[in-house]
Amino acid sequence: MKNTLSHEFYKMIHQRSSWIAFIVLFGLMIYSATPIAYIDKNLVSQGFGAGQWVIIIAIALSSNFIDMEFRDSTMATLLYKSPNRWSVFISKLIVLIVYNFLLLVFSFLFAVILKYILVNDKFNWNILYHHHTLINALLINLSGVAIYLLFIITFSLMLISIVKSNAIVIVVGLFIGFLGSTFSNVFMQALPSLKTLIAWNPLNMINVIVQLSNPNIAQSSALTNGELIIGNLIYSIIFLLIGIYAFKKRRL
């Protein structure tokens, strides 16, 4: 597995899209920061939309990381050189997690740069926002994104192993990212007697990216911070196991 992991890191480093993603992320964060007059503490605490943009990039890269092997007919060679299929899947998962966590670190640096350039005289890092200093709120929110990345990466790898369509994975991922929380709230409001049970649905897990720093979100998510974290980890394990099984059964 060590050789397989090294090979996957090599491919990720030498993929042009891996480097372009950093530029795209910075561009999208700049887009979120315009017009400057509308920048408020919430936007700064969210890293100028860093969380949602990193998640979208993670969805696209995760599904493509497996799909390109089948599309370019290199999967057969990769599997031949690896001891078993699950080691290939796990190696790709590890590389994607490391890469997206690195992307998240850079999103923090980009957020600091944008804040300094655009609104440094307007918002001090030490001002309070939802009982946290602004800098701590940003760090907490990005920590929530890091937890959710485990969910979305394993979900994307599982889905691409099942449906075999990069486009479908991206569309479903975008639906979860932009509308998942909304639909989850609709379900809970439609069935209030089952709210505590429905709250554990996978669409609700995305609230971890904002609730950790804003306790008011718990009213709509119906889960505590700890429950959201546990829920994300449990779903990640479920997606991982299903993904490995589907990947092992997928024909070349």
Protein Blocks (a to p, Z undefined) as FASTA:
>chain_A
ZZmmmmmmmmmmmpmklmmmmmmmmmmmmmmmpcfklpcfklmmnonommmmmmmmmmmm
mmmmmmmmmmnopmmmmmmmpmbfklmmmmmmmmmmmmmmmmmmmmmmmmmmmmmmmmmm
mpcfkbceehiafklmmmmmmmmmmmmmmmmmmmmmmmmmmnopaklmmmmmmmmmmmmm
mmmmmmmmmmmmlmmmmmmpmklmmmmmmmmmmmklmmmnopafklmmmmmmmmmmmmmm
mmmmmmmmpcZZ
